[in-house]
Amino acid sequence: MSITAAVKQEARALGFDAVGITHVSGENIRSAADDQRNSPSLNSETALPQRLFDRLTEWLRRGYHGTMAWIERDPNKRADPGRVLPGCRSIISLGINYLTEHRANEQPGYGRIARYAWGRDYHKLFDSRLKHLEQLIHRIAPDAKTRSYSDTGPIMEKAWAERAGLGWIGKHSNLVSAEYGSWLLLGEILTTLDLEPDEPATDLCGSCTLCIQACPTKAIVEPYVVDATRCISYLTIELRGDETAIPHELQAGMGNKIFGCDDCLDVCPFNLRAEPTQEKAFQPSNWSLAPDLNELSELDGTTFATVFHQSPIRRAKHQGFLRNVAIARHNLKPS
């Protein structure tokens, strides 16, 4: 069995639903943009780091990152895996399906939480499995260097996952899998091993614009481009401050959403064929599936920390979460 086959077999055994590999060319990023800067496809073998850099810097120039200053730090490094792990030759992209059979309670008085946050924090689940997979690589190839991330490092993981065949980046800027729809959480291992690459995924969005039409705050400003400062996920999770930090028009568009948003994902036709996950960590609790807005508005800091201590919802912080709940309660009142 080849090293590539062994890595994929172990990844499946560890519970990863999707695994693919892409080759890293090691090309240097130039300061000038190339001719393909505006192309939505990132599948070409040549100059992918360059095009990632160009698209990232243009996105930053437009101010679409809002207050997320960490994205501004060293765009060259974020676009080029070789600057994260010197000598990087391959990226192993991995995905776990988080779709459950449950439906959120949409009755008046309840908030809505994005599906990925219904269960336990996925970072810990990924970290454990990624470390086990790295250990296998080191046993097979002791001289190999690796570095792993689960949405925590300076890696543009959706673009590399697309190149590795896990899916394509849809017009909502999220990865879409022909098998798992929009419900894959991503992680990756960078390695100096020269592994056998998979075929890149093909963009199957076609002329469909359902995700763009579904966005309640018009955050998808053009196909494949999201203005984070208008995105409900950014507003309810990343943005700090009280209610005055969010423009009134965007507050109205938030509806009953108190942590993240699935609207652009829910309408994607490829989700009609997606099968629910078997992963227990993603099964919802009563707090996440049917969050009572009146009860949540009374949460003190200690109770918030206790209820959500294993949940991604902690990222919003106590005050930010209460702000989101207050906006949702206001949106439920008759105008």
SERO-4910 file (N, C-alpha, C, O; in steps of 0.05 Angstrom, whole numbers):
BEGIN
 pado doro    nc1    nc2    nc3   cac1   cac2   cac3    cc1    cc2    cc3    oc1    oc2    oc3
  Met    A     17    -24      0      0      0      0     18     25      0     37     27     15
  Ser    A     11     44    -17     26     69    -18     21     86      7      2     82     21
  Ile    A     39    105     11     35    123     34      8    138     31     -7    142     50
  Thr    A      2    147      6    -22    162      1    -47    145      8    -65    155     22
  Ala    A    -47    120     -1    -69    102      5    -72     97     35    -94     96     45
  Ala    A    -49     94     49    -49     88     77    -61    112     93    -76    109    112
  Val    A    -53    136     84    -63    161     97    -94    162     94   -108    169    113
  Lys    A   -103    157     70   -132    159     65   -147    137     81   -169    143     91
  Gln    A   -136    114     82   -149     92     96   -151     99    126   -172     94    138
  Glu    A   -130    109    137   -130    116    166   -149    139    171   -162    140    192
  Ala    A   -150    158    152   -168    181    156   -197    172    158   -212    181    175
  Arg    A   -205    153    140   -232    142    141   -237    127    167   -258    129    179
  Ala    A   -217    112    176   -219     96    200   -222    115    225   -236    107    244
  Leu    A   -210    138    224   -212    157    246   -239    172    247   -245    185    267
  Gly    A   -255    170    226   -281    182    226   -284    206    208   -304    220    209
  Phe    A   -264    212    191   -267    233    171   -284    222    149   -279    201    138
  Asp    A   -304    238    141   -322    230    119   -310    235     92   -317    220     73
  Ala    A   -294    255     89   -282    262     63   -252    267     67   -244    279     86
  Val    A   -237    258     48   -208    262     48   -198    265     19   -206    250      2
  Gly    A   -182    285     15   -170    289    -12   -143    302     -8   -136    314     12
  Ile    A   -127    301    -29    -99    311    -28    -94    329    -52   -102    323    -74
  Thr    A    -80    350    -47    -71    368    -68    -41    373    -66    -30    372    -44
  His    A    -29    378    -89     -1    383    -90      4    413    -87    -11    429    -98
  Val    A     25    420    -73     33    448    -70     57    453    -87     78    440    -83
  Ser    A     55    472   -106     76    475   -126    100    489   -115    122    486   -125
  Gly    A     97    505    -94    120    520    -83    127    545    -98    149    556    -94
  Glu    A    109    554   -115    115    579   -130    114    603   -111     99    604    -92
  Asn    A    130    623   -117    131    647   -102    108    666   -110    100    667   -133
  Ile    A     98    681    -90     77    700    -96     89    726   -105    108    736    -93
  Arg    A     79    737   -127     88    762   -137     72    785   -124     50    780   -113
  Ser    A     81    809   -126     67    831   -115     45    841   -134     25    853   -124
  Ala    A     47    836   -159     27    844   -179      6    822   -183     12    799   -181
  Ala    A    -19    831   -189    -40    811   -194    -36    799   -221    -26    811   -240
  Asp    A    -44    773   -223    -42    760   -249    -68    764   -265    -87    776   -256
  Asp    A    -68    753   -290    -90    759   -308   -116    745   -300   -137    752   -309
  Gln    A   -114    724   -282   -138    709   -275   -150    717   -249   -165    702   -236
  Arg    A   -144    740   -239   -152    749   -213   -181    747   -208   -190    739   -186
  Asn    A   -198    752   -228   -227    753   -223   -240    726   -230   -265    725   -229
  Ser    A   -225    706   -236   -237    680   -242   -247    667   -217   -232    665   -197
  Pro    A   -271    656   -216   -281    642   -192   -267    616   -188   -267    606   -165
  Ser    A   -256    603   -209   -244    577   -206   -215    580   -196   -200    597   -205
  Leu    A   -209    563   -176   -182    563   -165   -169    536   -170   -150    528   -155
  Asn    A   -178    521   -190   -169    494   -194   -143    491   -210   -132    469   -210
  Ser    A   -135    511   -224   -111    509   -241    -87    501   -225    -83    511   -203
  Glu    A    -71    484   -236    -46    474   -222    -27    497   -218    -11    497   -199
  Thr    A    -27    516   -236     -7    537   -235    -16    561   -219    -39    570   -221
  Ala    A      2    572   -203     -1    598   -191    -25    601   -172    -36    622   -170
  Leu    A    -34    579   -159    -57    581   -141    -50    600   -118    -67    617   -111
  Pro    A    -27    597   -105    -21    616    -83    -22    645    -92    -32    663    -78
  Gln    A    -13    651   -117    -14    678   -127    -43    688   -129    -49    710   -121
  Arg    A    -60    671   -140    -88    679   -144   -103    682   -118   -120    699   -114
  Leu    A    -96    664    -98   -108    667    -72    -99    693    -59   -115    707    -47
  Phe    A    -74    700    -62    -64    726    -52    -78    749    -64    -86    768    -51
  Asp    A    -81    749    -91    -94    771   -105   -123    774    -96   -132    797    -91
  Arg    A   -138    752    -94   -166    754    -86   -169    763    -57   -187    778    -51
  Leu    A   -151    753    -40   -152    761    -12   -146    790     -8   -161    804      6
  Thr    A   -125    800    -22   -119    828    -18   -140    847    -30   -145    868    -19
  Glu    A   -153    838    -51   -175    854    -62   -199    855    -43   -211    875    -39
  Trp    A   -205    832    -31   -226    829    -11   -221    847     13   -238    861     23
  Leu    A   -196    847     22   -188    864     44   -189    894     36   -198    910     52
  Arg    A   -181    900     12   -182    928      2   -210    939      3   -214    962      9
  Arg    A   -230    922     -3   -257    931     -2   -268    933     27   -290    944     31
  Gly    A   -253    924     46   -262    926     74   -282    905     82   -296    909    102
  Tyr    A   -284    884     66   -305    863     72   -299    846     96   -316    831    105
  His    A   -275    849    108   -267    834    132   -277    847    157   -276    835    179
  Gly    A   -286    872    156   -296    886    179   -275    889    201   -253    899    196
  Thr    A   -282    881    225   -263    883    248   -245    859    252   -231    858    271
  Met    A   -246    841    233   -229    816    236   -200    822    227   -192    814    206
  Ala    A   -186    837    244   -160    847    238   -140    824    233   -120    827    219
  Trp    A   -145    801    245   -127    778    243   -125    769    214   -104    757    206
  Ile    A   -145    773    198   -143    765    169   -124    783    154   -112    774    134
  Glu    A   -120    807    163   -102    826    150    -73    819    154    -56    827    138
  Arg    A    -67    804    175    -39    799    181    -26    780    161    -35    757    158
  Asp    A     -6    790    147     10    774    129     -6    758    108     -7    734    110
  Pro    A    -19    772     89    -34    757     68    -17    738     52    -27    717     43
  Asn    A      9    744     49     27    726     35     27    698     48     26    678     35
  Lys    A     29    698     75     30    673     89      3    659     88      3    634     85
  Arg    A    -19    673     89    -45    661     88    -50    648     61    -65    628     60
  Ala    A    -39    659     40    -43    648     13    -24    626      5    -29    610    -13
  Asp    A     -1    625     19     20    606     10     27    587     33     40    595     52
  Pro    A     19    561     31     25    542     52     55    538     57     63    530     79
  Gly    A     72    544     37    100    541     40    112    561     60    133    556     71
  Arg    A     97    582     66    105    601     86     96    593    114    105    603    134
  Val    A     77    575    115     67    564    140     83    540    149     91    538    172
  Leu    A     89    522    130    106    499    135    127    499    113    121    491     90
  Pro    A    151    508    118    172    508     98    176    481     86    178    461    100
  Gly    A    178    480     60    181    454     46    155    439     42    156    416     33
  Cys    A    132    452     47    106    439     43    103    430     14    106    446     -4
  Arg    A     96    405     10     92    394    -17     64    384    -21     55    382    -44
  Ser    A     50    378      0     22    367     -2      5    378     20     14    383     42
  Ile    A    -21    380     14    -41    386     35    -62    364     35    -74    358     14
  Ile    A    -67    352     58    -87    332     61   -112    347     72   -112    355     95
  Ser    A   -132    349     56   -157    363     64   -177    342     74   -181    321     62
  Leu    A   -190    348     97   -207    329    110   -233    342    118   -234    366    125
  Gly    A   -255    327    116   -281    338    123   -297    319    139   -295    294    137
  Ile    A   -314    330    157   -333    314    173   -361    325    169   -365    350    171
  Asn    A   -379    308    162   -407    315    158   -420    322    185   -418    307    204
  Tyr    A   -433    346    186   -446    353    212   -476    356    210   -489    365    229
  Leu    A   -488    347    187   -517    349    184   -530    328    202   -523    304    201
  Thr    A   -550    336    218   -565    317    235   -594    315    224   -602    330    206
  Glu    A   -609    296    235   -636    292    226   -656    312    239   -679    312    231
  His    A   -647    327    257   -664    345    272   -671    370    257   -657    379    238
  Arg    A   -693    383    265   -701    408    254   -703    428    276   -712    422    299
  Ala    A   -696    453    271   -698    474    291   -727    481    296   -744    478    279
  Asn    A   -732    489    321   -759    498    329   -764    526    318   -751    545    327
  Glu    A   -781    529    299   -786    555    286   -810    569    297   -819    589    285
  Gln    A   -821    560    319   -844    574    331   -836    601    342   -813    605    350
  Pro    A   -854    620    343   -848    646    354   -838    643    383   -847    627    399
  Gly    A   -818    660    389   -806    659    416   -780    644    418   -767    644    439
  Tyr    A   -773    630    396   -748    615    396   -728    627    377   -735    638    356
  Gly    A   -703    625    385   -681    635    368   -671    614    349   -679    590    351
  Arg    A   -653    621    331   -642    602    312   -612    603    314   -599    624    313
  Ile    A   -600    579    316   -571    576    317   -562    560    293   -575    540    286
  Ala    A   -540    568    282   -529    554    258   -523    524    265   -515    518    287
  Arg    A   -528    507    246   -527    478    251   -499    469    262   -498    451    279
  Tyr    A   -478    481    252   -452    471    261   -448    475    290   -430    463    302
  Ala    A   -463    493    303   -461    498    332   -482    484    348   -484    490    372
  Trp    A   -497    466    337   -517    452    352   -505    433    373   -516    429    394
  Gly    A   -483    421    366   -470    402    384   -445    413    398   -444    437    404
  Arg    A   -426    396    402   -401    404    416   -382    418    396   -385    416    372
  Asp    A   -364    433    407   -344    448    391   -328    428    374   -315    410    384
  Tyr    A   -330    432    348   -317    413    329   -287    415    330   -274    397    321
  His    A   -275    437    339   -247    440    339   -232    418    354   -212    407    345
  Lys    A   -243    411    378   -231    391    394   -233    363    380   -214    347    381
  Leu    A   -255    358    367   -258    333    353   -238    331    330   -225    310    327
  Phe    A   -236    352    315   -216    353    293   -188    350    304   -172    334    293
  Asp    A   -181    366    324   -154    366    334   -144    338    341   -122    330    335
  Ser    A   -161    323    355   -154    296    364   -149    278    340   -130    263    339
  Arg    A   -167    279    320   -165    261    297   -141    269    279   -128    252    268
  Leu    A   -137    295    277   -114    305    261    -88    296    273    -70    288    259
  Lys    A    -86    297    299    -61    289    313    -56    259    309    -33    251    305
  His    A    -77    243    310    -74    214    305    -64    209    276    -48    191    272
  Leu    A    -75    224    258    -67    220    230    -38    229    226    -23    217    211
  Glu    A    -30    251    239     -2    259    237     16    238    249     38    234    238
  Gln    A      8    225    270     25    204    282     29    181    263     51    170    261
  Leu    A      8    174    247     11    153    227     32    162    206     49    146    199
  Ile    A     30    186    197     49    196    177     77    195    187     95    187    173
  His    A     81    202    212    108    202    223    119    173    227    143    169    226
  Arg    A    101    154    232    109    126    234    118    116    207    138    102    205
  Ile    A    103    123    186    109    113    159    134    128    148    151    116    135
  Ala    A    135    154    153    156    171    142    168    188    164    160    211    167
  Pro    A    186    178    180    196    192    203    208    219    197    208    237    215
  Asp    A    218    223    173    231    249    167    211    270    157    218    293    154
  Ala    A    187    262    153    167    281    143    159    301    165    157    295    188
  Lys    A    154    325    156    144    346    174    115    351    168    106    349    145
  Thr    A     99    356    189     71    361    186     62    385    203     75    392    223
  Arg    A     39    396    196     26    416    212     -4    415    206    -12    414    183
  Ser    A    -20    414    227    -49    411    223    -65    434    235    -56    447    253
  Tyr    A    -88    439    222   -106    460    231   -135    451    227   -141    435    210
  Ser    A   -152    463    244   -181    459    240   -194    487    242   -205    494    263
  Asp    A   -192    502    221   -203    529    220   -189    548    240   -201    567    250
  Thr    A   -164    542    246   -150    557    266   -123    568    256   -111    584    270
  Gly    A   -115    562    232    -89    571    222    -92    589    198   -113    592    187
  Pro    A    -69    600    189    -69    618    166    -70    603    139    -53    606    123
  Ile    A    -91    587    136    -94    571    112   -121    576    100   -142    577    114
  Met    A   -122    581     74   -147    586     60   -159    558     52   -157    549     29
  Glu    A   -170    545     72   -176    517     71   -197    509     50   -196    487     39
  Lys    A   -216    527     45   -236    520     25   -224    518     -3   -232    500    -18
  Ala    A   -206    535     -9   -193    535    -36   -177    509    -39   -177    497    -61
  Trp    A   -162    501    -18   -146    477    -21   -164    452    -20   -157    432    -33
  Ala    A   -186    453     -5   -205    430     -6   -217    427    -33   -222    405    -42
  Glu    A   -222    449    -47   -233    448    -74   -212    435    -92   -219    418   -109
  Arg    A   -187    443    -90   -166    431   -106   -162    401   -100   -155    386   -118
  Ala    A   -168    394    -75   -165    366    -67   -189    349    -74   -189    325    -69
  Gly    A   -210    361    -86   -233    345    -95   -255    342    -75   -273    326    -80
  Leu    A   -254    355    -52   -275    351    -32   -301    365    -40   -323    356    -31
  Gly    A   -300    384    -56   -323    399    -65   -314    424    -79   -290    428    -83
  Trp    A   -333    441    -86   -326    466   -100   -336    489    -82   -355    486    -67
  Ile    A   -324    512    -86   -333    536    -71   -357    547    -86   -355    556   -109
  Gly    A   -380    548    -72   -404    557    -85   -406    588    -85   -388    601    -76
  Lys    A   -427    598    -97   -430    626    -99   -434    640    -72   -431    665    -71
  His    A   -440    625    -51   -442    636    -24   -415    635    -10   -413    643     13
  Ser    A   -394    626    -24   -366    625    -15   -361    601      4   -339    599     15
  Asn    A   -381    584      8   -377    560     24   -371    536      6   -378    536    -18
  Leu    A   -359    516     17   -354    491      2   -380    476     -2   -395    473     17
  Val    A   -384    465    -26   -407    448    -32   -396    421    -42   -380    420    -60
  Ser    A   -405    400    -29   -398    373    -37   -421    360    -51   -444    362    -43
  Ala    A   -415    346    -73   -436    332    -88   -448    310    -70   -471    302    -74
  Glu    A   -433    300    -51   -443    278    -33   -454    289     -7   -475    279      2
  Tyr    A   -442    308      5   -450    318     31   -463    346     31   -469    357     52
  Gly    A   -467    357      8   -478    383      6   -461    404     19   -436    404     16
  Ser    A   -473    422     34   -459    444     47   -450    438     75   -441    456     90
  Trp    A   -453    413     83   -450    407    112   -424    393    119   -424    373    134
  Leu    A   -402    403    108   -376    392    115   -360    412    131   -356    435    121
  Leu    A   -351    405    154   -331    420    169   -303    411    159   -299    388    153
  Leu    A   -285    430    158   -259    424    145   -235    426    164   -235    442    183
  Gly    A   -216    410    159   -189    412    172   -169    403    151   -176    394    130
  Glu    A   -143    406    158   -123    399    138    -96    393    152    -91    403    174
  Ile    A    -80    377    139    -53    372    147    -34    380    125    -36    370    103
  Leu    A    -16    398    131      5    405    113     29    386    117     35    380    140
  Thr    A     41    378     96     64    359     99     85    363     78     79    373     56
  Thr    A    109    356     85    131    358     65    132    333     47    148    332     29
  Leu    A    115    313     53    113    290     35    101    297      8     84    314      6
  Asp    A    111    284    -12    100    289    -39     80    267    -45     86    246    -56
  Leu    A     55    272    -37     34    252    -39     20    254    -66     22    274    -81
  Glu    A      5    233    -73     -9    232    -99    -34    250    -97    -51    245    -80
  Pro    A    -36    269   -115    -59    288   -113    -85    276   -125    -84    259   -142
  Asp    A   -107    286   -116   -133    279   -127   -141    300   -148   -129    321   -151
  Glu    A   -161    293   -164   -172    311   -184   -187    334   -170   -203    329   -152
  Pro    A   -183    358   -179   -198    381   -167   -228    378   -173   -236    365   -192
  Ala    A   -244    389   -155   -273    389   -159   -281    408   -181   -267    428   -187
  Thr    A   -304    403   -193   -315    420   -214   -338    436   -202   -354    425   -188
  Asp    A   -338    462   -208   -360    479   -199   -386    471   -213   -388    473   -238
  Leu    A   -406    462   -197   -431    453   -208   -454    473   -202   -477    465   -205
  Cys    A   -447    497   -194   -469    516   -187   -484    524   -212   -508    530   -211
  Gly    A   -471    525   -235   -485    533   -260   -497    560   -258   -484    579   -248
  Ser    A   -522    563   -267   -535    589   -266   -551    594   -241   -564    614   -238
  Cys    A   -550    575   -222   -566    577   -197   -557    601   -181   -533    605   -177
  Thr    A   -576    616   -170   -569    639   -153   -587    639   -128   -591    659   -115
  Leu    A   -596    615   -120   -614    613    -97   -601    624    -71   -614    637    -55
  Cys    A   -576    618    -68   -562    627    -43   -560    657    -42   -564    669    -21
  Ile    A   -555    670    -65   -553    699    -66   -581    711    -59   -582    731    -45
  Gln    A   -602    699    -70   -629    710    -66   -637    706    -37   -653    722    -26
  Ala    A   -628    684    -24   -637    677      3   -624    694     25   -636    695     47
  Cys    A   -602    706     20   -588    721     41   -605    745     50   -610    763     34
  Pro    A   -613    745     75   -631    766     85   -619    793     88   -633    813     90
  Thr    A   -592    795     88   -578    820     91   -562    828     66   -547    847     67
  Lys    A   -566    813     44   -553    819     19   -523    819     22   -509    837     11
  Ala    A   -512    800     37   -483    799     42   -468    788     19   -444    793     16
  Ile    A   -481    772      1   -467    761    -22   -469    782    -44   -488    783    -59
  Val    A   -449    799    -45   -450    823    -62   -446    816    -92   -455    832   -109
  Glu    A   -434    794    -97   -432    783   -125   -426    754   -122   -417    745   -101
  Pro    A   -430    738   -143   -424    709   -140   -396    705   -130   -376    715   -141
  Tyr    A   -394    688   -109   -368    680    -97   -356    701    -79   -333    698    -69
  Val    A   -369    724    -75   -358    745    -58   -378    753    -37   -400    761    -42
  Val    A   -369    750    -11   -386    757     12   -374    781     26   -350    781     33
  Asp    A   -391    801     32   -383    823     48   -389    815     77   -413    815     85
  Ala    A   -369    808     92   -373    798    119   -387    818    137   -400    810    156
  Thr    A   -383    844    132   -395    864    149   -426    864    147   -439    877    163
  Arg    A   -437    850    127   -466    847    124   -475    819    131   -499    814    133
  Cys    A   -457    801    135   -464    773    139   -472    768    168   -459    777    187
  Ile    A   -494    754    172   -505    749    199   -486    732    216   -485    736    240
  Ser    A   -471    715    203   -451    699    219   -431    718    231   -424    715    255
  Tyr    A   -421    737    216   -402    757    226   -415    774    248   -403    778    269
  Leu    A   -439    784    242   -453    802    261   -458    789    287   -456    802    308
  Thr    A   -465    763    288   -473    750    312   -450    736    327   -453    727    350
  Ile    A   -427    733    313   -405    718    325   -380    735    329   -369    736    350
  Glu    A   -371    747    307   -346    761    307   -347    790    317   -329    800    330
  Leu    A   -369    803    311   -371    832    316   -376    837    346   -395    825    357
  Arg    A   -360    853    358   -363    860    386   -378    886    389   -380    901    370
  Gly    A   -388    892    413   -403    916    418   -432    911    424   -442    889    421
  Asp    A   -446    933    431   -475    930    438   -491    932    412   -481    930    390
  Glu    A   -517    936    416   -535    936    392   -529    958    373   -535    956    349
  Thr    A   -517    980    383   -511   1003    365   -489    996    345   -485   1011    326
  Ala    A   -474    974    350   -453    967    331   -464    955    305   -450    953    286
  Ile    A   -490    948    306   -502    935    282   -523    954    271   -541    961    285
  Pro    A   -520    962    245   -539    980    233   -567    969    235   -572    945    233
  His    A   -587    987    237   -615    979    241   -625    961    219   -639    942    224
  Glu    A   -617    967    194   -627    951    171   -617    922    173   -631    904    165
  Leu    A   -593    919    183   -582    892    186   -594    878    210   -598    853    209
  Gln    A   -600    892    231   -614    880    254   -641    868    245   -648    846    253
  Ala    A   -655    883    228   -681    873    218   -678    847    202   -694    829    204
  Gly    A   -656    846    187   -651    822    170   -642    798    186   -644    776    176
  Met    A   -633    803    211   -624    780    228   -647    763    237   -643    739    243
  Gly    A   -672    773    237   -695    757    246   -691    746    273   -685    761    292
  Asn    A   -693    719    276   -690    706    302   -663    692    305   -660    675    322
  Lys    A   -644    700    288   -618    686    288   -601    698    310   -596    723    312
  Ile    A   -591    681    328   -575    691    351   -546    680    351   -530    689    367
  Phe    A   -540    662    332   -512    653    329   -509    640    302   -518    618    297
  Gly    A   -498    655    283   -494    645    257   -519    645    240   -540    655    249
  Cys    A   -516    634    216   -539    634    197   -535    612    177   -512    607    167
  Asp    A   -557    598    170   -555    577    150   -572    582    125   -575    565    108
  Asp    A   -582    606    122   -601    612    101   -590    605     73   -604    593     57
  Cys    A   -565    614     68   -554    609     41   -548    580     37   -546    570     14
  Leu    A   -544    565     59   -538    536     56   -564    520     53   -565    501     38
  Asp    A   -585    529     68   -610    514     68   -622    511     40   -636    491     34
  Val    A   -618    531     23   -632    531     -3   -616    517    -25   -625    514    -47
  Cys    A   -591    509    -18   -574    497    -39   -586    470    -48   -591    453    -31
  Pro    A   -591    466    -74   -603    441    -83   -587    416    -76   -598    394    -74
  Phe    A   -561    419    -73   -545    395    -67   -549    385    -39   -541    363    -32
  Asn    A   -563    400    -22   -569    390      5   -592    371      5   -597    358     25
  Leu    A   -607    370    -17   -630    352    -18   -621    323    -17   -637    305     -8
  Arg    A   -597    317    -25   -588    289    -26   -569    283     -3   -559    260     -1
  Ala    A   -563    302     14   -544    298     36   -555    279     57   -578    282     65
  Glu    A   -539    261     67   -547    242     88   -538    252    115   -517    265    117
  Pro    A   -554    247    136   -546    256    163   -521    243    173   -514    220    165
  Thr    A   -506    257    190   -482    246    202   -487    225    223   -509    224    234
  Gln    A   -468    208    227   -469    189    249   -452    198    273   -450    184    293
  Glu    A   -441    222    271   -423    232    292   -440    243    315   -455    262    312
  Lys    A   -436    231    339   -452    238    362   -446    266    372   -463    279    384
  Ala    A   -421    276    367   -413    302    377   -430    324    366   -432    346    378
  Phe    A   -443    320    343   -458    341    330   -488    340    336   -503    357    326
  Gln    A   -496    321    352   -525    319    359   -532    343    377   -517    350    395
  Pro    A   -555    355    373   -562    380    387   -571    376    415   -580    354    423
  Ser    A   -570    397    431   -581    398    458   -607    415    456   -612    428    435
  Asn    A   -622    415    477   -647    431    478   -640    461    475   -655    476    463
  Trp    A   -617    468    486   -609    497    485   -604    506    456   -609    528    449
  Ser    A   -593    488    440   -586    495    413   -609    490    393   -611    505    373
  Leu    A   -625    470    397   -646    463    379   -671    480    383   -685    488    364
  Ala    A   -677    487    408   -701    503    414   -693    524    435   -703    523    458
  Pro    A   -677    543    427   -668    564    446   -690    584    452   -697    600    435
  Asp    A   -701    583    476   -722    601    485   -710    628    490   -693    632    507
  Leu    A   -719    648    475   -707    675    476   -711    688    503   -693    702    513
  Asn    A   -734    684    516   -739    696    542   -720    683    563   -709    698    579
  Glu    A   -717    657    562   -698    644    581   -670    653    576   -655    659    595
  Leu    A   -662    655    551   -634    662    545   -628    691    553   -605    697    560
  Ser    A   -648    708    552   -644    736    559   -637    739    589   -627    760    597
  Glu    A   -643    718    605   -638    720    634   -611    706    642   -605    706    665
  Leu    A   -597    696    622   -572    682    629   -551    701    640   -545    722    628
  Asp    A   -541    694    664   -518    710    674   -492    698    663   -492    677    650
  Gly    A   -470    711    668   -445    702    657   -437    674    666   -427    659    649
  Thr    A   -442    667    690   -434    641    700   -451    619    687   -440    598    679
  Thr    A   -477    624    685   -495    604    672   -488    601    642   -488    579    632
  Phe    A   -482    623    629   -474    622    601   -450    605    597   -449    587    580
  Ala    A   -429    609    614   -405    593    613   -410    564    618   -397    546    606
  Thr    A   -428    558    636   -434    530    643   -450    516    621   -443    494    613
  Val    A   -470    529    611   -488    517    590   -472    512    564   -476    492    551
  Phe    A   -455    531    557   -442    530    531   -412    524    533   -397    531    515
  His    A   -403    511    554   -374    508    558   -362    489    538   -337    490    533
  Gln    A   -378    472    525   -367    454    504   -378    461    477   -378    445    458
  Ser    A   -388    486    474   -402    494    450   -387    516    435   -374    532    448
  Pro    A   -389    517    408   -377    539    393   -390    566    401   -378    587    396
  Ile    A   -413    566    413   -428    590    419   -412    608    439   -417    632    440
  Arg    A   -393    596    453   -376    612    471   -362    635    456   -356    655    468
  Arg    A   -357    631    430   -342    651    415   -356    678    414   -342    699    411
  Ala    A   -382    678    416   -397    703    415   -393    719    441   -399    743    441
  Lys    A   -384    707    462   -381    719    488   -409    724    500   -429    726    486
  His    A   -410    726    527   -435    729    541   -450    754    532   -474    753    525
  Gln    A   -436    777    532   -450    802    524   -458    802    495   -480    812    489
  Gly    A   -442    791    478   -449    790    450   -473    773    445   -491    779    428
  Phe    A   -475    750    460   -497    732    457   -523    745    467   -544    743    454
  Leu    A   -522    759    490   -545    773    500   -554    795    481   -578    799    478
  Arg    A   -536    808    468   -543    828    448   -558    815    425   -579    826    416
  Asn    A   -549    792    415   -562    778    394   -590    770    402   -609    772    386
  Val    A   -593    760    426   -619    752    437   -638    776    438   -662    774    431
  Ala    A   -628    799    447   -644    823    450   -654    831    422   -678    839    419
  Ile    A   -637    830    402   -645    837    375   -667    818    364   -686    827    352
  Ala    A   -663    792    369   -683    773    360   -710    777    374   -731    774    361
  Arg    A   -709    783    399   -734    788    413   -748    813    402   -773    813    399
  His    A   -733    833    396   -744    858    385   -757    852    357   -778    862    351
  Asn    A   -743    835    341   -753    829    314   -779    813    315   -793    812    295
  Leu    A   -785    800    338   -809    784    340   -834    801    346   -856    793    342
  Lys    A   -829    826    356   -851    844    362   -864    854    337   -851    860    317
  Pro    A   -891    857    338   -905    868    314   -895    896    308   -891    912    327
  Ser    A   -891    902    283   -881    929    275   -904    949    276   -899    973    270
***
